[in-house]
Amino acid sequence: MAQLPYMRRYGRALTGSTSRGDDLVTRAMEDALGDPVTFRLDADEEVATRRRLYALLNTLFDAPTGGAGGKTAATEAGHPMEAALGTLPELERRVFLLVSLEELPTSQAADVLDLPVEQIREALGRAQNAMREQLVANILIVEDDAIIAYDLTETVLAMGHKVCGTAATMEEALAAAAANQPSLALMDLRLAHGGSGITTAQALRESRALPIIFVTAFAEELKQRGLDYLGPVIKKPFTREQIERAITQAVFTPRPGDAPPTLAGRTVG
């Protein structure tokens, strides 16, 4: 029973589905409890027991009958990280889950997958690189102050994301969004030539459900007008840490209309 939370977390991540993950764990529990000697359920080394149970989950998941056949439930993936995981080859995906989600050393992940440690390290490196590429955001900066726009650009690039365009007016912002397909926008409320960041944000959200982070000296305006649903607000003057935190949260937040995330969190419970 002490292993059950870990099994459920890994099972749900492995299958990409809460219901399929729990079904997989139920079958694994039946097998393990039916043969406690093989799985050494009475052993004092909990981590070793957990590794054997992870291996059992993999075996049942790969079974052609009664299992998932090694296929994840992609239709339930609503979180950007889940979508990125779904693009990985199966070995890289499982290594990433065991090391990054279950926090196993590569030597223990090798034990679970019954593969050489060096092969696991190479697979982990490929997985990490692929995940980084998948989760790179294309960010549009809408700011009429050239110095602030430059500072925001430097912050975005330092995080490993891309700046797909800069704009100082609503017209420039809409044209840049149409041409470059951003995944996120940093938006001032006061734009050049009397333009409105609110109107621009509404237009961008209508055309492409684009997430917006407002960076403005008029932080209360959205709330006062009942428009704070348009996006989070960072008040000027800002720190780079504030921008970095807001971008990271936006990148890992499901887009409007996405299904609820099914990837289990890192907290066991």
C-alpha positions in Angstrom: 0.0 0.0 0.0 2.9 2.3 0.6 3.8 2.0 -3.1 0.3 2.7 -4.4 0.7 6.5 -4.7 3.9 6.0 -6.7 2.3 3.4 -8.9 -0.7 5.5 -9.6 1.4 8.5 -10.6 3.6 6.5 -12.9 0.6 4.5 -14.3 -1.3 7.7 -15.2 1.7 9.3 -16.8 2.6 6.1 -18.7 -0.9 5.7 -20.2 -1.7 9.4 -20.5 -5.0 8.8 -18.9 -6.3 8.8 -15.3 -8.8 6.0 -15.9 -6.4 3.8 -17.9 -3.6 4.4 -15.5 -5.7 3.4 -12.5 -6.9 0.3 -14.4 -3.3 -0.6 -15.1 -2.3 -0.2 -11.4 -5.2 -2.4 -10.3 -4.0 -5.2 -12.6 -0.5 -4.7 -11.4 -1.6 -4.9 -7.7 -3.5 -8.1 -8.4 -0.4 -9.7 -10.0 2.0 -8.5 -7.3 -0.2 -9.5 -4.4 -0.8 -12.9 -6.0 3.0 -13.5 -6.1 4.5 -11.5 -3.2 7.7 -13.6 -3.1 8.7 -12.7 -6.7 8.0 -9.0 -6.2 9.5 -9.1 -2.7 6.7 -7.1 -1.2 8.0 -7.9 2.3 11.4 -6.4 1.6 12.7 -3.6 3.7 14.1 -1.7 0.6 11.1 0.2 -0.5 12.9 1.8 -3.5 13.9 -1.6 -4.8 10.3 -2.9 -4.5 9.1 0.2 -6.3 11.4 -0.4 -9.2 10.0 -3.9 -9.6 6.5 -2.5 -9.6 7.4 0.1 -12.2 8.8 -2.7 -14.3 5.5 -4.7 -13.8 3.5 -1.7 -14.9 5.6 -1.4 -18.1 5.1 -5.1 -18.8 1.4 -5.0 -18.4 1.2 -1.8 -20.5 3.0 -3.4 -23.3 0.9 -6.6 -23.3 -1.0 -7.1 -26.6 -4.0 -8.5 -24.7 -5.5 -6.9 -21.7 -3.1 -4.0 -21.8 -2.6 -0.8 -23.7 -0.2 -2.2 -26.2 2.2 0.5 -25.4 0.0 3.3 -26.7 -0.8 6.3 -24.7 -4.2 8.0 -24.6 -3.2 11.0 -26.7 -6.8 12.3 -26.8 -6.7 13.1 -23.1 -3.5 15.1 -23.2 -4.4 18.6 -22.4 -1.2 20.0 -20.9 1.7 21.3 -23.1 4.2 19.0 -21.3 1.9 16.0 -22.1 1.7 17.0 -25.7 5.5 17.2 -25.8 5.9 13.8 -24.1 3.6 12.3 -26.7 6.1 13.2 -29.5 8.9 11.3 -27.9 9.9 7.7 -29.0 8.7 5.3 -26.4 12.1 4.5 -24.8 12.9 8.2 -24.4 9.4 8.9 -23.0 9.7 6.2 -20.4 13.2 7.2 -19.4 12.1 10.8 -19.0 9.2 9.8 -16.9 11.3 7.5 -14.6 14.0 10.1 -14.2 12.2 13.4 -14.2 8.8 12.4 -12.8 9.7 9.5 -10.5 13.1 11.0 -9.7 15.1 7.7 -10.2 18.8 7.9 -10.9 19.7 6.7 -14.4 21.2 3.5 -12.9 17.8 2.6 -11.3 15.9 3.6 -14.5 18.2 1.2 -16.3 17.2 -1.5 -13.8 13.5 -0.9 -14.4 13.9 -1.0 -18.2 16.5 -3.8 -18.1 18.9 -1.8 -20.3 22.5 -0.7 -20.0 23.0 2.5 -18.1 24.8 4.2 -20.9 21.9 3.5 -23.2 19.6 5.1 -20.6 21.8 8.2 -20.3 21.8 8.7 -24.1 18.0 8.3 -24.3 17.6 10.7 -21.4 19.8 13.3 -23.2 17.7 13.0 -26.4 14.5 13.3 -24.4 15.6 16.4 -22.5 16.7 18.1 -25.8 13.4 17.2 -27.5 11.4 18.4 -24.6 13.3 21.7 -24.5 12.6 22.2 -28.2 8.9 21.3 -27.9 8.4 23.7 -25.0 10.1 26.7 -26.6 7.6 29.5 -26.8 7.3 32.0 -29.7 6.7 35.3 -27.9 5.3 38.5 -29.4 6.4 41.6 -27.6 3.9 44.5 -27.9 5.6 47.6 -26.4 6.0 51.1 -27.7 9.0 51.9 -25.4 12.1 50.8 -27.3 14.2 50.3 -24.1 11.6 48.2 -22.3 11.0 46.2 -25.5 14.8 45.5 -25.7 14.8 44.5 -22.0 11.9 42.1 -22.5 13.6 40.7 -25.6 16.8 40.0 -23.7 14.9 38.3 -20.9 12.9 36.0 -23.3 16.1 35.0 -25.2 18.0 34.3 -22.0 15.2 31.9 -21.0 15.7 29.9 -24.3 12.5 31.1 -25.9 12.1 33.0 -29.2 11.0 36.5 -30.0 8.9 36.1 -33.1 8.1 39.8 -33.5 7.9 43.2 -31.8 5.2 45.8 -32.3 4.4 49.2 -31.0 0.8 49.6 -32.3 -2.3 47.4 -32.6 -1.9 47.2 -36.4 1.7 46.0 -36.1 0.8 43.5 -33.4 -2.0 41.9 -35.4 0.2 41.8 -38.5 3.1 40.2 -36.6 0.7 37.7 -35.0 -0.7 36.7 -38.4 2.7 36.3 -39.9 4.6 34.6 -37.1 2.1 32.5 -35.1 3.1 33.4 -31.6 2.3 31.1 -28.6 2.3 34.0 -26.1 2.3 37.8 -26.1 3.8 40.3 -23.7 1.5 43.4 -23.9 1.6 46.9 -22.7 -1.7 48.7 -22.0 -0.7 51.9 -23.6 0.6 51.6 -27.2 1.9 54.1 -29.7 -0.5 56.6 -31.4 -3.0 56.2 -28.6 -3.5 52.5 -29.2 -5.0 50.3 -26.6 -3.4 47.1 -25.3 -6.8 45.9 -24.1 -8.3 46.2 -27.5 -5.3 44.5 -29.1 -5.4 41.7 -26.6 -9.1 41.1 -27.2 -8.4 40.9 -31.0 -5.5 38.5 -30.6 -7.5 36.2 -28.2 -10.5 36.2 -30.6 -8.4 35.3 -33.6 -6.1 32.7 -32.1 -6.9 32.2 -28.3 -3.5 33.7 -27.6 -2.3 33.8 -24.0 -1.5 37.4 -22.9 0.8 38.7 -20.1 0.3 42.4 -19.5 3.4 44.4 -18.6 2.1 47.9 -17.6 2.3 50.8 -15.3 -1.5 50.8 -15.1 -1.9 47.4 -13.3 -5.3 48.2 -11.8 -7.0 49.1 -15.0 -7.9 45.6 -16.1 -9.4 44.7 -12.7 -11.4 48.0 -12.5 -12.9 47.3 -15.9 -13.6 43.7 -15.1 -11.2 42.5 -17.8 -8.6 40.7 -15.6 -9.6 37.4 -17.2 -7.6 38.6 -20.3 -4.4 37.7 -18.6 -2.0 38.2 -15.7 -0.5 41.6 -15.0 3.1 42.5 -14.2 3.5 46.1 -13.0 6.2 48.4 -14.3 8.9 48.7 -13.2 9.4 45.0 -13.2 12.2 42.6 -12.5 13.5 39.9 -14.9 12.5 37.3 -12.3 8.8 38.4 -12.5 8.9 38.2 -16.3 10.6 34.8 -16.2 8.1 33.4 -13.7 5.1 34.6 -15.6 6.4 33.2 -18.9 7.1 29.8 -17.4 3.7 29.6 -15.9 2.1 30.6 -19.2 4.1 28.0 -21.1 3.1 25.2 -18.8 -0.6 26.2 -18.6 -3.1 24.5 -20.9 -4.5 26.7 -23.6 -8.1 27.9 -23.5 -10.4 25.0 -24.5 -7.8 22.3 -23.7 -8.8 19.3 -21.7 -7.8 19.2 -18.0 -4.2 18.0 -17.5 -3.8 14.3 -16.6 -0.1 14.2 -16.0 0.3 13.4 -12.3 2.1 16.1 -10.2 5.3 15.5 -8.4 3.6 15.5 -5.0 2.8 12.0 -3.8 -0.6 11.7 -2.1 
